[in-house]
């Protein structure tokens, strides 16, 4: 499935990594782009990293009474203990894998690709990094959770002790009433038990939203995982 994408190429000369940023349910790539621009006062860009902000396909969404919406996958209810609809997940897996394969075919190794997202988009990022392709550099999730008994946990249960897993950064608003912070904390704790290393950051005054402070920390974290290459100094003239 071909998705509509907002793409921001590196502002510098070198393209050494890629960030894929998934929006939340009911949003679009354009909507997320505008939200990030509002928070930063400019577009989210890096001198050395390409950014892809895709738009989810339109499909019936059960929590909205079956109405069509831009969502990455369907779910019965927005509840942690509700089982995943794995057939719906399998469909978006194919699409995400197409994006990953396209990037690696263009010379970007998997360990220089980061996935992240807000809400449902963050859940998709966790599925991508810890189920679809564990060779990625890292994953971040803002106000997100995995369902109890998620296929992600099943997949990580097969990981060997010496396998390197993508780094994880999660944020969650303490005042989030749509996705309670306990759901995010439980998700992080379950992933940690299965060998994922990272950080869970509660945000005191945040609702179900992206805050500028979260975004600034994400940018810093991305630059640590995929640092900008140093320019070779030209030899001094004698």
C-alpha positions in Angstrom: 0.0 0.0 0.0 1.4 3.4 -1.0 1.0 6.1 1.6 1.0 9.9 1.2 4.2 11.1 2.8 5.6 14.4 4.0 9.3 14.2 3.4 12.0 16.5 4.7 15.4 15.8 3.2 18.6 16.6 5.2 19.5 20.2 5.2 23.2 19.4 4.9 25.2 17.4 2.3 25.1 14.0 3.9 22.1 11.7 4.4 23.2 9.2 7.0 20.0 8.3 8.7 16.2 8.3 8.5 13.4 9.1 11.0 9.9 7.8 10.4 7.4 9.7 12.5 3.8 8.3 12.8 0.9 10.5 13.7 -2.0 9.6 16.1 -5.4 8.3 15.1 -7.6 10.6 13.1 -4.7 12.8 12.1 -2.6 13.1 8.9 1.0 13.6 8.0 0.2 17.3 7.2 -1.5 17.7 10.6 1.5 16.3 12.5 3.9 18.4 10.4 1.9 21.6 11.3 1.8 20.6 15.0 5.6 20.1 15.1 6.1 23.4 13.3 3.9 25.2 15.9 5.8 23.7 18.8 9.3 24.4 17.3 8.5 27.6 15.4 10.0 25.9 12.3 9.9 22.5 10.5 11.5 19.6 12.2 14.7 19.1 10.2 18.2 17.7 10.6 21.3 18.4 8.6 22.0 14.7 8.2 18.7 12.8 8.7 15.8 12.4 6.3 12.4 12.7 7.9 9.3 10.8 6.6 5.9 11.7 8.1 3.4 9.4 6.4 -0.4 9.6 6.5 -2.3 6.5 7.7 -4.8 4.8 5.4 -8.5 5.6 5.7 -10.4 2.6 7.1 -13.3 1.8 9.4 -12.4 2.4 13.1 -14.4 0.6 15.7 -14.0 3.1 18.6 -15.7 5.7 16.3 -18.6 3.4 15.6 -17.1 2.0 12.5 -16.7 5.4 10.8 -13.8 5.9 8.4 -10.7 7.5 9.8 -7.0 7.9 9.2 -5.8 5.1 11.5 -2.8 2.8 11.3 -4.8 -0.2 12.5 -8.3 -1.0 13.8 -9.0 -1.9 17.5 -12.1 -2.9 19.2 -11.8 -0.4 22.0 -9.2 2.0 23.4 -8.5 -0.2 26.4 -5.2 -1.9 27.4 -6.8 -5.2 28.2 -8.6 -5.4 24.8 -7.0 -8.0 22.5 -5.2 -6.7 19.4 -6.8 -7.2 16.0 -3.8 -8.9 14.5 -5.2 -9.1 10.9 -5.5 -5.4 10.9 -1.9 -5.0 12.2 -0.6 -7.4 9.6 -1.9 -5.1 6.8 0.0 -2.0 8.1 3.1 -4.2 8.8 3.4 -4.8 5.1 3.2 -1.1 4.4 5.8 -0.1 7.0 8.1 -2.8 5.8 7.9 -1.3 2.3 9.1 2.1 3.7 12.0 0.4 5.6 13.1 -1.6 2.5 13.0 1.5 0.4 15.3 3.4 2.8 17.8 0.5 3.1 17.8 0.1 -0.7 18.9 3.7 -0.9 21.9 3.0 1.3 20.6 3.8 4.8 21.4 0.8 7.1 18.6 -0.4 9.4 20.7 0.6 12.5 20.5 4.2 11.3 16.7 4.3 11.1 14.6 5.5 14.0 10.8 5.2 14.3 8.6 7.1 16.6 5.1 8.4 17.0 2.3 9.9 19.0 -0.5 7.9 20.6 -1.5 5.1 18.0 1.5 6.2 16.0 3.8 5.5 19.0 2.2 2.0 19.3 3.0 1.4 15.7 6.6 2.5 16.3 6.9 0.0 19.1 5.5 -2.8 16.8 8.0 -1.7 14.1 11.1 -1.7 16.3 10.4 -4.7 18.5 8.5 -7.0 16.2 9.0 -6.1 12.6 12.7 -5.1 12.5 14.8 -5.3 15.7 17.9 -4.0 13.8 16.7 -0.4 13.9 18.5 2.3 15.9 15.7 3.2 18.2 12.0 3.9 18.9 10.2 6.7 20.7 6.6 6.9 21.8 4.6 9.8 23.2 1.3 9.0 25.1 1.3 5.4 23.7 0.7 1.9 25.0 0.7 -1.8 23.9 -2.3 -4.0 24.6 -2.0 -6.7 27.2 -0.7 -9.9 25.5 0.6 -7.9 22.5 2.3 -9.7 19.7 5.3 -7.5 20.4 5.8 -9.2 23.8 5.5 -12.6 22.1 8.1 -11.6 19.5 10.6 -10.3 22.2 10.2 -13.6 24.1 12.2 -15.3 21.4 15.2 -12.9 21.6 18.5 -14.3 22.6 20.5 -12.6 25.5 23.2 -11.3 23.2 20.8 -9.7 20.7 21.0 -5.9 20.6 17.6 -4.3 20.7 16.7 -0.8 19.6 16.9 2.0 22.2 13.6 3.2 23.6 12.4 6.6 24.8 8.8 7.0 26.0 7.0 10.1 27.3 3.6 10.3 28.9 1.5 13.1 30.3 0.4 12.6 33.9 -2.9 14.3 33.1 -3.6 12.2 30.0 -7.2 11.0 30.4 -7.5 9.2 27.0 -4.5 7.0 27.5 -3.7 6.9 31.3 -0.1 7.1 32.2 -0.3 3.7 33.9 -0.8 2.1 30.5 2.4 3.7 29.2 4.3 2.8 32.4 3.1 -0.8 32.2 4.1 -1.0 28.6 7.6 0.3 29.3 8.0 -2.1 32.3 6.9 -5.1 30.2 9.3 -4.2 27.4 12.1 -3.7 30.0 11.5 -7.2 31.4 12.0 -8.6 27.9 15.4 -6.9 27.5 14.5 -3.5 26.0 16.7 -0.7 27.4 15.5 2.9 27.5 13.8 5.6 29.5 10.2 6.4 30.5 9.6 10.0 31.2 6.4 11.2 32.9 5.4 14.8 32.1 3.6 16.5 35.0 1.4 19.1 33.2 0.9 17.2 29.9 -2.5 15.9 28.6 -2.9 13.6 25.6 -0.6 15.8 23.5 3.0 16.5 22.3 4.8 19.1 24.4 7.8 21.1 23.2 10.0 19.8 26.0 9.3 16.3 24.9 10.1 17.1 21.3 13.4 18.8 22.3 14.4 15.7 24.2 13.5 13.5 21.3 15.7 15.7 19.0 18.6 15.4 21.4 18.2 11.6 21.7 18.0 11.2 17.9 21.3 13.2 17.5 22.9 10.9 20.0 21.8 7.7 18.3 22.6 9.0 14.8 25.3 11.7 15.2 26.0 14.2 12.5 29.2 13.1 10.7 32.2 15.3 11.3 33.7 17.0 8.3 37.2 16.0 7.6 39.5 19.0 8.1 41.5 20.0 5.0 45.2 19.5 5.3 47.1 22.6 6.3 49.1 24.3 3.6 52.8 24.8 4.3 
